[in-house]
Amino acid sequence: MYPVKFRPLPMARLWGGHRLKSWFGVDDPAPIGEYWVLSGHPNGVSVAENGPLAGMTLLMLTEQYPEAFLGHSPQNRFPLLIKFLEAQQDLSVQIHPDDAYAQAHEGDFGKTEAWYVLDCPPDGRVNYGHRFPSREAYFAAVREGRVRDYLEYVPIRPGQVVFVPSRTLHALLAGTMVIEVQQTSDVTYRVYDWDRVDEHGRPRALHVDKAAEVMDFGDEERRRRGEQAALPVPQTLFAAPGVVHERLVACPYFTMERLRLDKGGHRLTRGRDGNPDIVIVAEGEVTLAWPDGALALRRGDTVLVPATLAGYEVRSAGASVMLRAFY
């Protein structure tokens, strides 16, 4: 088995944009909001594009070669979904359920996610959390069009990570581009959509009641702890001339790391024994090398490194940034 690169799946969105199209070779006049670059979810399944396994879906790979491409998964499928997101407009204010609620009511898994900020305005921020003291206050704010009055925000900058556990009210805002690592799930409850309508003059559907079922109300201390966890501080795992390896997020569902390379190389063992690694190029160009081959990668490329590969090396001829995720 060898590292497999996947074809991105562009998803048109009302709030999407056009800047990332050149990264992924997309020629479509519609605004693209999401590029699913590694997905085993039924709503969009990734297809391999390099080597003898080209043309196989991620589902096929995990079914035929589970030791290499699935390992010890917490789901009965590939458990992580990787996206690039471009918000030309504000995303809806939304919330995702946890596993227990999603499995009981949606037949899917919950959604904890993390965003690696590629770009944002100089005064960039995201909606993160709320100040609704009770369910009654929440429903009253929805009825009266005052949801904005209760939204909380955190500042962001390029290169920063925002950790968004399930049951957190949140929204990416206009001008922001991120790489998203999340549980494999496609369950979103919209609470507020900035009074927006589609091309037919219709507002998008909201999910106010379901959102209330998974939202925490009135716990000031919990809210404060959540805000502190929103912007985790990177932990340096290794540093040497030309390379810095950092852990950005570690949670029960995934770990996200960053490698900053400058005219050098770095050898990696798997993030978790028995499970595959996911390599995502955020900036520049890198070469991923293993004993039997090498693969040239550029920004936007996403590769699944099989668990059967004991180790691999990443090299760069110039400044580059690579993310690694594993479960």
Sequence and secondary structure as in RCSB ss.txt:
>XXXX:A:sequence
MYPVKFRPLPMARLWGGHRLKSWFGVDDPAPIGEYWVLSGHPNGVSVAENGPLAGMTLLMLTEQYPEAFLGHSPQ
NRFPLLIKFLEAQQDLSVQIHPDDAYAQAHEGDFGKTEAWYVLDCPPDGRVNYGHRFPSREAYFAAVREGRVRDY
LEYVPIRPGQVVFVPSRTLHALLAGTMVIEVQQTSDVTYRVYDWDRVDEHGRPRALHVDKAAEVMDFGDEERRRR
GEQAALPVPQTLFAAPGVVHERLVACPYFTMERLRLDKGGHRLTRGRDGNPDIVIVAEGEVTLAWPDGALALRRG
DTVLVPATLAGYEVRSAGASVMLRAFY
>XXXX:A:secstr
   EEEE EEEEEEEEESTTHHHHT   SS EEEEEEE EETTEE EE SSTTTT BHHHHHHH HHHHTSS SS
SS  EEEEEEEESS   EEE   HHHHHHHTSS    EEEEEEE  TT EEEEEE   SHHHHHHHHHHT GGGG
EEEEE  TT EEEE TT  EE  TTEEEEEEEES    EEEE TT   TTS      HHHHHHH   S HHHHHH
HHHHHS   EEEEEETTEEEEEEEE SS EEEEEEEEEEEEEEE SSTTS EEEEEEESEEEEEETTEEEEEETT
 EEEE TT  EEEEEEEEEEEEEEEE 
